[in-house]
């Protein structure tokens, strides 16, 4: 996790307004990374129940959604700017939106 933070310079990011979510245990943070590194999303499920929710992201452009910890593609941000967040109970993920 610390290597990912350093590689993508998350410590230098600007935190944007968090999107509204429906699940009571879900927290989504949006960060604009330094120039050329796109938008980073942190999604945390503080509840015990799994979450599968479309989260509206007003600052991200259509693009590939990559899990920063596994470097695996987990889909694309759709044309309306919604990110599908799927988390098990007490799970968190860090995403990078690679804009087209």
Wavefront OBJ file of the C-alpha trace (Angstrom):
o trace
v 0.000 0.000 0.000
v 2.802 2.413 0.841
v 4.596 1.659 -2.442
v 1.400 2.447 -4.385
v 0.992 5.682 -2.414
v 4.518 6.730 -3.335
v 4.361 5.575 -6.980
v 1.166 7.522 -7.707
v 2.096 10.420 -5.403
v -1.194 10.188 -3.522
v 0.354 12.290 -0.752
v 0.496 15.196 -3.257
v -3.068 14.737 -4.502
v -5.899 17.204 -4.132
v -8.905 15.682 -2.423
v -12.124 16.439 -4.272
v -15.639 16.488 -2.881
v -16.695 12.928 -1.947
v -19.610 11.558 -3.975
v -22.934 10.762 -2.369
v -23.425 7.047 -1.774
v -26.404 4.923 -0.755
v -24.839 2.148 1.332
v -24.506 3.264 4.964
v -21.057 1.680 5.431
v -19.529 2.984 2.186
v -17.001 5.810 2.051
v -15.582 6.918 -1.313
v -12.750 9.437 -1.527
v -11.708 11.050 -4.810
v -8.228 12.468 -5.397
v -6.882 14.410 -8.333
v -3.329 13.164 -8.680
v -0.424 15.367 -9.771
v -0.246 16.255 -13.465
v -0.483 13.287 -15.812
v -1.498 10.703 -13.214
v -5.307 10.968 -13.541
v -7.923 10.460 -10.797
v -7.530 8.077 -7.849
v -10.487 6.633 -5.938
v -10.437 5.003 -2.507
v -13.534 2.952 -1.651
v -13.997 1.562 1.863
v -16.769 -0.642 3.218
v -16.996 -0.181 6.978
v -20.006 -2.497 7.185
v -20.193 -6.280 7.373
v -22.498 -6.644 4.359
v -21.223 -6.720 0.757
v -21.766 -3.623 -1.392
v -22.516 -3.416 -5.107
v -23.284 0.195 -5.975
v -22.921 2.641 -8.853
v -21.163 5.717 -7.485
v -21.386 9.006 -9.431
v -18.008 10.667 -10.007
v -18.339 14.230 -11.229
v -14.595 14.856 -11.719
v -13.523 11.735 -13.605
v -13.593 11.188 -17.355
v -14.523 7.969 -19.133
v -11.694 5.495 -18.872
v -10.290 2.228 -17.664
v -10.701 1.431 -13.951
v -7.549 -0.198 -12.549
v -7.147 -1.697 -9.076
v -3.932 -0.070 -7.826
v -3.036 -2.933 -5.497
v -3.354 -5.704 -8.101
v -2.779 -3.648 -11.283
v -5.783 -5.492 -12.764
v -8.489 -3.794 -14.819
v -11.844 -3.904 -13.050
v -13.957 -2.342 -15.793
v -14.500 1.096 -17.238
v -15.983 4.298 -15.950
v -19.179 4.644 -17.964
v -20.285 7.607 -20.057
v -22.382 9.037 -17.220
v -19.387 9.031 -14.871
v -20.602 6.193 -12.650
v -18.130 3.813 -11.030
v -19.336 0.332 -10.065
v -18.016 -0.371 -6.572
v -18.124 -3.978 -5.412
v -16.766 -4.625 -1.942
v -17.093 -7.434 0.557
v -17.718 -6.588 4.192
v -14.866 -4.629 5.785
v -13.005 -4.405 2.472
v -11.336 -1.499 0.738
v -9.965 -0.874 -2.738
v -7.889 1.806 -4.419
v -8.621 2.561 -8.069
v -7.005 4.630 -10.775
v -9.157 5.986 -13.598
v -7.016 5.996 -16.737
v -8.858 8.473 -18.930
v -9.078 7.748 -22.652
l 1 2 3 4 5 6 7 8 9 10 11 12 13 14 15 16 17 18 19 20 21 22 23 24 25 26 27 28 29 30 31 32 33 34 35 36 37 38 39 40 41 42 43 44 45 46 47 48 49 50 51 52 53 54 55 56 57 58 59 60 61 62 63 64 65 66 67 68 69 70 71 72 73 74 75 76 77 78 79 80 81 82 83 84 85 86 87 88 89 90 91 92 93 94 95 96 97 98 99 100
